């Protein structure tokens, strides 16, 4: 889909050049316009229908025809989806004539169970900004809505680019703040519940199973936040490279240079917070695994103590269960009660000793 943004009569407007937008937009489109043949025709003639004064052209999951139309309209070469995922800096940051091509991984679906990271390409030309993306990060929609209400936010392609980068950085900061708050709650859940459990000398029946389940939930939360922090750090690394690349350009305006410096400092501070969060996640992961090991050792200890406690009664029962012909105790009047008493006493004494030592 190709969406073009342009200034008209002092306001900032948008038009869908090719493809379909959201469902409310589709509902207003006649059924004949949604046919694949009509959509392909719109993609083929996108270069002709593109507004001449378009200041921002956004390509969301573009088809091959749409990419060729943009290349013909602007005289540039748009990176392919495979090229966008290359990790070397020379493939992500370079200039093509008087245009700058920058690609960075952007975090999206951060609020879902499985956050993802997708590559987004920014092509800054002297007159327009072209964004190519196969994902839909939230900052793009947020900035577009803000720019449509406040046209001064999109006064030029450089301002739009910086606005998008600032929105992405703000979103990453919000995501990391939420992850840090969740990790703080996890920390309280781990250590507060563990202290409460150890303060009770005799935990109720079923508490061990409940605690094991809660620790499994904690592990899942830690794993999700760890994945989220890793993808956020990857996005911050890509943003910092883009900002450094922009800061080295001589054709950037003075106010844009100042915003780039501020953005660079913000990204550095967010990256430091992400590093701290990663360390805390590793600490909580080690602590959770340690608590699980302690619980498993406690269960094994119970079985070990029980085996040791019942070993003497088993020995006594084995001795008097032998089939020798001469065993005087077999003919005693109270021999059976004596054997039972010895087995009970040999079982009670180890339990009493273990309880006294605090092993049970």
Backbone torsions as a table, in degrees:
resi	resn	phi	psi	omega
1	UNK	NA	137.0	178.4
2	UNK	-113.2	122.6	176.0
3	UNK	-118.9	127.2	-178.6
4	UNK	-110.7	136.1	176.9
5	UNK	-115.9	138.7	-176.6
6	UNK	-154.1	162.5	177.7
7	UNK	-93.9	137.1	177.7
8	UNK	-152.4	122.5	178.7
9	UNK	55.2	40.7	176.4
10	UNK	78.9	5.1	179.2
11	UNK	-123.5	161.4	-179.2
12	UNK	-103.0	122.9	-174.7
13	UNK	-126.6	165.7	177.9
14	UNK	-135.1	156.0	176.0
15	UNK	-145.9	140.9	177.8
16	UNK	-87.5	109.9	-176.4
17	UNK	-79.3	-40.9	-176.6
18	UNK	-149.3	147.3	-179.6
19	UNK	86.1	-173.1	-178.2
20	UNK	-120.3	144.6	178.2
21	UNK	-88.8	-140.3	-179.5
22	UNK	-74.6	172.3	-176.2
23	UNK	-61.6	-39.4	175.5
24	UNK	-58.9	-34.4	177.7
25	UNK	-69.6	-42.0	-179.4
26	UNK	-62.2	-35.4	-178.0
27	UNK	-64.1	-28.4	-179.4
28	UNK	-87.2	-5.8	-178.2
29	UNK	-91.5	133.9	177.1
30	UNK	-57.7	150.5	-176.2
31	UNK	-60.3	-33.5	-178.9
32	UNK	-65.4	-28.3	-178.1
33	UNK	-77.2	-14.0	-178.3
34	UNK	-90.6	-5.7	179.9
35	UNK	-62.8	143.8	-179.9
36	UNK	-55.5	-35.7	-179.6
37	UNK	-65.6	-40.8	178.5
38	UNK	-67.2	-40.6	179.4
39	UNK	-65.1	-39.7	178.2
40	UNK	-66.2	-37.9	177.9
41	UNK	-65.7	-38.8	177.8
42	UNK	-64.9	-37.9	178.1
43	UNK	-67.3	-39.1	-179.0
44	UNK	-66.6	-31.9	-177.5
45	UNK	-105.0	21.3	-178.6
46	UNK	-63.7	-35.0	-179.8
47	UNK	-64.3	-31.6	-179.0
48	UNK	-81.4	-35.2	-177.8
49	UNK	-88.2	-6.0	179.8
50	UNK	-66.7	130.7	178.5
51	UNK	-57.3	133.2	-177.1
52	UNK	-65.4	-25.5	-179.2
53	UNK	-102.0	24.5	179.6
54	UNK	-63.5	126.4	-178.0
55	UNK	-100.2	-20.6	176.8
56	UNK	-142.4	123.0	178.0
57	UNK	-117.1	116.8	-175.9
58	UNK	-108.1	121.0	178.2
59	UNK	-105.9	110.6	179.4
60	UNK	-109.7	116.2	-176.3
61	UNK	47.7	57.5	-175.5
62	UNK	-72.6	150.0	173.2
63	UNK	-84.6	171.6	178.2
64	UNK	-62.2	-37.8	179.0
65	UNK	-66.1	-38.2	179.2
66	UNK	-67.2	-40.1	178.3
67	UNK	-64.9	-42.7	179.1
68	UNK	-63.7	-35.7	179.2
69	UNK	-66.0	-41.7	178.8
70	UNK	-68.0	-40.1	177.6
71	UNK	-61.8	-38.6	179.0
72	UNK	-71.1	-35.2	-177.0
73	UNK	-72.3	-36.4	-174.6
74	UNK	-108.6	-6.4	179.0
75	UNK	66.3	37.0	179.6
76	UNK	-127.9	168.8	176.5
77	UNK	-109.5	116.2	-179.2
78	UNK	-83.4	131.8	178.8
79	UNK	-62.4	144.0	176.4
80	UNK	-75.4	170.2	-179.7
81	UNK	-63.2	-36.6	178.2
82	UNK	-68.7	-39.7	179.1
83	UNK	-67.5	-30.3	179.4
84	UNK	-66.8	-24.5	-177.7
85	UNK	-96.0	5.0	175.1
86	UNK	-70.8	143.3	-170.9
87	UNK	-96.5	-15.5	-178.5
88	UNK	-71.4	144.7	-175.5
89	UNK	-63.7	-33.8	-179.1
90	UNK	-65.9	-23.4	178.8
91	UNK	-89.7	-16.3	-177.9
92	UNK	-102.4	-27.1	-177.3
93	UNK	-131.2	111.0	178.4
94	UNK	-161.2	165.1	176.8
95	UNK	-110.6	143.8	179.8
96	UNK	-126.6	95.3	-173.7
97	UNK	69.2	-122.7	177.2
98	UNK	-99.0	17.7	179.4
99	UNK	-113.8	149.8	177.8
100	UNK	-110.2	130.3	179.4
101	UNK	-113.9	121.2	-176.9
102	UNK	-133.4	132.3	179.7
103	UNK	-126.3	135.7	-179.7
104	UNK	-144.4	145.2	173.9
105	UNK	-75.9	132.4	-176.5
106	UNK	-120.8	132.8	178.3
107	UNK	-73.4	136.2	174.4
108	UNK	-147.4	166.6	-172.8
109	UNK	56.4	38.8	-177.3
110	UNK	-69.5	-24.7	-178.3
111	UNK	-87.1	-2.3	-179.1
112	UNK	-92.5	176.3	-179.8
113	UNK	-68.9	-29.6	-177.3
114	UNK	-125.2	88.7	178.2
115	UNK	-65.6	151.5	-177.7
116	UNK	-129.9	165.7	177.8
117	UNK	-133.0	127.7	-178.6
118	UNK	-130.0	149.0	-178.4
119	UNK	-79.2	137.5	176.7
120	UNK	-127.7	132.9	-179.5
121	UNK	-107.6	131.9	174.9
122	UNK	-111.5	124.0	177.8
123	UNK	-116.0	109.2	-176.6
124	UNK	-99.3	111.3	176.0
125	UNK	-102.5	168.1	179.3
126	UNK	-59.6	-26.4	-175.2
127	UNK	-115.7	-15.4	-174.1
128	UNK	-148.1	163.0	171.5
129	UNK	-116.8	129.8	178.3
130	UNK	-116.3	125.9	177.0
131	UNK	-114.8	132.4	179.8
132	UNK	-120.6	122.1	-177.3
133	UNK	-150.7	144.3	175.3
134	UNK	-110.4	10.9	174.5
135	UNK	-128.6	168.8	-176.9
136	UNK	-126.8	74.7	177.6
137	UNK	-64.9	149.1	-177.3
138	UNK	-61.7	-37.4	-177.6
139	UNK	-58.9	-27.1	180.0
140	UNK	-67.4	-47.2	179.0
141	UNK	-66.5	-37.6	179.8
142	UNK	-65.1	-45.5	-179.8
143	UNK	-67.0	-38.3	179.2
144	UNK	-61.9	-42.6	178.7
145	UNK	-65.1	-41.6	179.7
146	UNK	-65.8	-41.1	-179.0
147	UNK	-67.1	-33.9	178.1
148	UNK	-67.8	-27.9	177.3
149	UNK	-86.3	-35.2	-177.9
150	UNK	-124.2	97.4	-173.0
151	UNK	-65.2	-24.8	-176.7
152	UNK	-67.9	-19.4	178.1
153	UNK	-68.7	-20.1	-179.1
154	UNK	-122.2	48.3	-177.7
155	UNK	-72.1	-20.4	-178.9
156	UNK	-159.7	166.7	-179.3
157	UNK	-62.2	-35.8	178.3
158	UNK	-66.1	-39.7	178.7
159	UNK	-65.5	-38.8	178.1
160	UNK	-64.8	-43.9	179.3
161	UNK	-60.3	-47.6	-179.4
162	UNK	-66.7	-35.6	176.8
163	UNK	-62.8	-40.5	177.2
164	UNK	-66.1	-43.9	179.7
165	UNK	-64.4	-40.4	177.5
166	UNK	-65.4	-39.1	177.2
167	UNK	-64.0	-39.5	177.7
168	UNK	-64.6	-42.6	178.6
169	UNK	-63.9	-41.1	177.8
170	UNK	-62.9	-40.8	179.4
171	UNK	-64.8	-41.1	177.3
172	UNK	-62.8	-38.9	177.6
173	UNK	-63.4	-43.4	178.8
174	UNK	-62.9	-41.9	179.8
175	UNK	-62.9	-43.5	180.0
176	UNK	-68.8	-34.3	176.4
177	UNK	-64.0	-43.3	177.9
178	UNK	-64.7	-40.6	177.9
179	UNK	-64.7	-39.5	178.3
180	UNK	-64.9	-40.9	177.6
181	UNK	-63.5	-39.6	178.2
182	UNK	-66.1	-39.4	178.2
183	UNK	-68.1	-31.8	175.8
184	UNK	-66.1	-41.1	176.7
185	UNK	-66.0	-39.0	176.9
186	UNK	-62.2	-41.5	179.1
187	UNK	-61.0	-43.6	178.4
188	UNK	-65.7	-40.5	-179.8
189	UNK	-63.3	-39.6	-176.9
190	UNK	-68.2	-56.2	-170.3
191	UNK	-81.8	-33.2	178.5
192	UNK	-68.2	-45.4	179.4
193	UNK	-67.1	-36.0	178.4
194	UNK	-66.0	-41.3	177.9
195	UNK	-64.7	-38.7	178.6
196	UNK	-66.3	-38.5	-179.6
197	UNK	-68.5	-39.9	-179.2
198	UNK	-73.3	-23.2	179.0
199	UNK	-74.4	-20.6	177.7
200	UNK	-88.4	123.3	-176.4
201	UNK	-72.2	-36.0	179.6
202	UNK	-126.7	91.7	178.1
203	UNK	-63.4	150.0	-178.5
204	UNK	-67.8	161.2	-179.6
205	UNK	-66.0	132.2	178.9
206	UNK	95.6	-8.9	-178.6
207	UNK	-67.7	-37.7	-179.1
208	UNK	-62.0	-42.2	179.0
209	UNK	-65.6	-39.8	178.4
210	UNK	-64.3	-40.6	-179.4
211	UNK	-66.4	-39.7	177.9
212	UNK	-61.1	-41.9	178.0
213	UNK	-64.9	-40.2	-179.6
214	UNK	-66.4	-36.3	178.2
215	UNK	-67.7	-32.5	174.9
216	UNK	-66.0	-39.9	175.6
217	UNK	-63.8	-39.4	178.2
218	UNK	-62.5	-41.2	178.1
219	UNK	-61.4	-40.0	178.1
220	UNK	-64.6	-42.3	179.3
221	UNK	-65.0	-41.7	178.4
222	UNK	-64.0	-42.3	179.4
223	UNK	-62.7	-42.1	179.7
224	UNK	-65.4	-44.7	179.7
225	UNK	-67.7	-32.9	175.7
226	UNK	-65.6	-42.1	176.3
227	UNK	-63.7	-41.1	179.6
228	UNK	-63.8	-44.1	180.0
229	UNK	-65.3	-37.5	178.9
230	UNK	-63.9	-44.9	179.7
231	UNK	-69.2	-33.9	176.8
232	UNK	-66.2	-40.6	177.6
233	UNK	-65.6	-36.0	176.1
234	UNK	-63.5	-41.8	177.5
235	UNK	-65.6	-40.4	179.0
236	UNK	-64.2	-38.5	177.4
237	UNK	-63.1	-43.8	177.9
238	UNK	-64.6	-40.4	178.4
239	UNK	-64.5	-41.3	-179.7
240	UNK	-63.2	-36.9	177.3
241	UNK	-67.3	-39.9	177.7
242	UNK	-63.5	-42.5	-179.2
243	UNK	-65.3	-42.8	177.7
244	UNK	-63.2	-37.8	178.4
245	UNK	-65.1	-42.0	178.4
246	UNK	-67.3	-38.4	-178.5
247	UNK	-65.9	-23.4	-179.7
248	UNK	-85.4	-4.6	-178.8
249	UNK	-84.6	140.6	-178.8
250	UNK	-88.1	-14.6	-176.7
251	UNK	-92.8	7.3	177.2
252	UNK	-77.5	141.7	-179.5
253	UNK	-70.0	163.9	-175.7
254	UNK	-64.6	-44.8	179.3
255	UNK	-67.0	-32.5	176.7
256	UNK	-67.0	-38.3	177.1
257	UNK	-60.3	-41.5	179.6
258	UNK	-65.5	-41.0	178.2
259	UNK	-66.7	-34.1	178.4
260	UNK	-64.7	-41.9	178.5
261	UNK	-63.7	-43.2	178.1
262	UNK	-63.4	-42.4	178.7
263	UNK	-63.8	-37.8	179.0
264	UNK	-62.9	-41.8	178.1
265	UNK	-66.0	-40.1	178.6
266	UNK	-62.6	-43.3	-179.5
267	UNK	-64.0	-39.6	179.2
268	UNK	-63.5	-42.0	179.3
269	UNK	-67.6	-39.0	177.8
270	UNK	-66.5	-38.1	177.9
271	UNK	-63.5	-39.5	176.0
272	UNK	-62.1	-41.6	178.2
273	UNK	-65.4	-37.9	177.8
274	UNK	-64.7	-37.3	177.2
275	UNK	-65.1	-43.2	177.0
276	UNK	-61.8	-42.3	-179.6
277	UNK	-64.6	-39.1	178.2
278	UNK	-62.6	-40.6	177.0
279	UNK	-64.0	-40.3	178.8
280	UNK	-67.2	-37.9	177.9
281	UNK	-63.0	-42.3	178.0
282	UNK	-63.7	-39.6	178.4
283	UNK	-63.6	-46.0	-179.6
284	UNK	-67.1	-32.8	176.4
285	UNK	-64.8	-45.0	177.7
286	UNK	-63.6	-40.8	179.9
287	UNK	-64.7	-42.1	179.6
288	UNK	-65.1	-44.6	177.5
289	UNK	-63.3	-35.3	176.8
290	UNK	-64.9	-41.3	178.1
291	UNK	-66.1	-38.4	177.2
292	UNK	-63.4	-40.5	177.3
293	UNK	-64.3	-38.5	178.7
294	UNK	-63.7	-43.3	178.9
295	UNK	-64.9	-41.5	178.1
296	UNK	-63.9	-39.6	177.9
297	UNK	-65.3	-36.0	178.4
298	UNK	-64.9	-39.9	178.5
299	UNK	-66.0	-43.8	178.5
300	UNK	-63.6	-35.3	179.9
301	UNK	-64.7	-38.1	179.3
302	UNK	-63.0	-44.9	179.1
303	UNK	-65.4	-36.7	179.7
304	UNK	-66.4	-44.1	179.2
305	UNK	-64.0	-41.4	179.4
306	UNK	-63.4	-40.7	179.2
307	UNK	-64.1	-42.2	179.7
308	UNK	-68.0	-37.0	-177.9
309	UNK	-68.1	-36.7	-177.9
310	UNK	-90.3	2.9	178.0
311	UNK	-69.1	-46.0	178.1
312	UNK	-61.0	-46.2	176.8
313	UNK	-59.6	-36.9	178.4
314	UNK	-64.8	-37.8	178.7
315	UNK	-64.9	-43.4	-179.9
316	UNK	-64.1	-45.2	-179.9
317	UNK	-63.9	-33.5	179.3
318	UNK	-68.9	-38.5	-179.4
319	UNK	-63.6	-47.6	-177.4
320	UNK	-82.3	1.0	174.5
321	UNK	-96.2	0.1	178.4
322	UNK	-74.8	148.2	-174.3
323	UNK	-100.3	50.4	174.4
324	UNK	-80.4	152.0	-178.1
325	UNK	-74.4	-36.6	-177.2
326	UNK	-108.9	100.8	173.7
327	UNK	-137.1	99.1	-172.6
328	UNK	-57.0	-34.1	-175.4
329	UNK	-64.6	-23.1	-179.4
330	UNK	-66.6	-23.3	-178.0
331	UNK	-99.4	1.3	177.5
332	UNK	-71.9	148.5	-178.8
333	UNK	-68.6	-38.1	-179.6
334	UNK	-111.2	27.5	-178.9
335	UNK	-64.8	-38.7	-179.5
336	UNK	-64.5	-46.1	179.5
337	UNK	-64.3	-36.3	178.4
338	UNK	-63.9	-42.3	179.7
339	UNK	-65.5	-43.1	178.1
340	UNK	-62.6	-42.5	179.8
341	UNK	-64.1	-41.2	177.9
342	UNK	-63.3	-39.5	179.2
343	UNK	-67.1	-42.1	179.1
344	UNK	-65.0	-44.8	-179.3
345	UNK	-64.1	-40.2	-179.9
346	UNK	-69.9	-20.5	175.6
347	UNK	-86.7	-35.9	-177.2
348	UNK	-73.5	-39.8	-176.7
349	UNK	-60.2	-45.7	176.9
350	UNK	-62.4	-40.2	178.1
351	UNK	-61.9	-41.3	178.8
352	UNK	-64.1	-41.0	-179.8
353	UNK	-66.3	-43.8	-179.8
354	UNK	-65.0	-39.7	178.0
355	UNK	-65.8	-37.9	179.2
356	UNK	-66.5	-36.9	178.1
357	UNK	-79.7	-6.2	179.6
358	UNK	80.7	20.6	179.1
359	UNK	-84.9	-10.9	179.0
360	UNK	-122.6	NA	NA
